Amino acid sequence: MEQIKKTVRAGRIGPGVTDQFYVDEDINIPEAKYDAARVVYGSGRIHVEDIRPAEHYARVTGRLSYQILYETEDGGEQLSSLAGRLPFEEMVYMEEEPKDQLFVRGATAEVSVTLINSRKMNLKASVDLTIGSEGAEEEQITADMEEESTIYKKFSEREILELCTVQKDVYRIKEEIHLPAARENIGTLLLGESALRKLDTRLEDGGLVLRGELQVFCLYESQNMKTEWVEQSVPFEGRLSCEGAGEEMYHCVYASLGDDSIEARLDEDGEVRIFGVEASLEVRCTVYREEKIRILEDLYAPGRKLTPEREEVILESLVMQNHSKCRLTEQLSLPEIREGTLQICHSSGFLQMEPAQIQDGEIRAEGVLNVMFLYVRADDEQPFGIWQGMVPFSHSIECSGASEEMRCDIECSLEQLSVSLLGNGEAEVKAALSFQVFLRKPERVDNILDVSEQPVDAKELENAPGIVGYIVKEGDTLWDLARRYNTTEEGIREVNDIKEGTLRPGDRLLIFKENMGIL
């Protein structure tokens, strides 16, 4: 017999792991900077440069980019800042052997900075790192068997999800922010931050289209030595090449901001009223396509003893690709801002999510939103203050028939964040969260690897009854009966005048053995 096979490239997800480690470093203030009196604000962003397997570990190397805003000893109204990068290397233990490719699903850093003396600070960062692994296997699925003599075959069709490509690339964002007319000209940039918001992606032929916003905050000292700030959403849109992609395909995207830079620029009048923003958006895109394949489930030949050799192969089919949103509102009672707080000038946040739970036909996503806001006080000695805290969130995504055996990739992102003062030491946090869900289920295929043929006991075949009266039982099919009694489905239909439809329990059938010449 000649086998006709269909090659299916199946994605294989390996074990993932979440690791927490600390970056702890003393930072000396350069001679050109003012002496420090009080730390106002510290932030950091993790950038993973390389990740490699090392026996039962993943070796992760990268850097923490930090910014520190502090008050100088010349008085509270005088601010200065530090920025830099701290390298790190972490060995992350993995209980199970990872698949071919290791990648970072998410990395966040919670930074705290303390003053050691007027020329030295200590930075501690608690880093949460989530690592995933995936690979691909080519499965040979038997679609048909061909032979010169007559054999009867049973086929089925499955719609399966096939892995097309996995691509890593970087999209460069270059935009500008123009100061509003009421703001003074830029003297010195003290603090500049950018955050990714409202990222939307879609596939087109040969490419991935990106659309989103950068939320940019700049705190600066004007040319008149006045502290000013500006915050704007900067839209961007672009395209990355993605070989083999098509509009009708499906995709999973993990995206994060890498290196960014913000600098003061001259406008067309020669005044310093523009902030130039450059950022790198690191994108990892996995592309799938749905394909309907024909599978040979069973075969037999009357008068011959054919035994299929089988192996279970697990493929996948798509259940749902969904984009849902959740609005979060929380009122906070904060005694520390009760007295003398004038306004909030900047807020930022990042999400930490627990593994998604699938139960009772829904997907539950729970975690916390880490919130920080910088505010202005009516205090000439210490005009700026900072608050940091967490707000829990819970979101459910309905999916009829969802079960624990299914695999769910869920990417959670912060689309909007605002913090407003309510008075009497209360503040209100409003946020919009976005959830990209890619849900798939296993498709178990009893794949035929080979067919062996054993000698037929001619005496046993000859002594088998030529006609059988049969009462249909629950679960019986024409195929099963034809195979069992060495006949054909068409023969049973013709003798019993069964034109269409399936058998019903209790039906009475006459089954004739197929006319065979056995020597």
Summary of the structure (lengths in Angstrom):
residues: 519
radius of gyration: 32.9
end to end distance: 23.1
largest distance: 111.8
contacts: 1561
relative contact order: 0.13
helix: 5%
strand: 73%
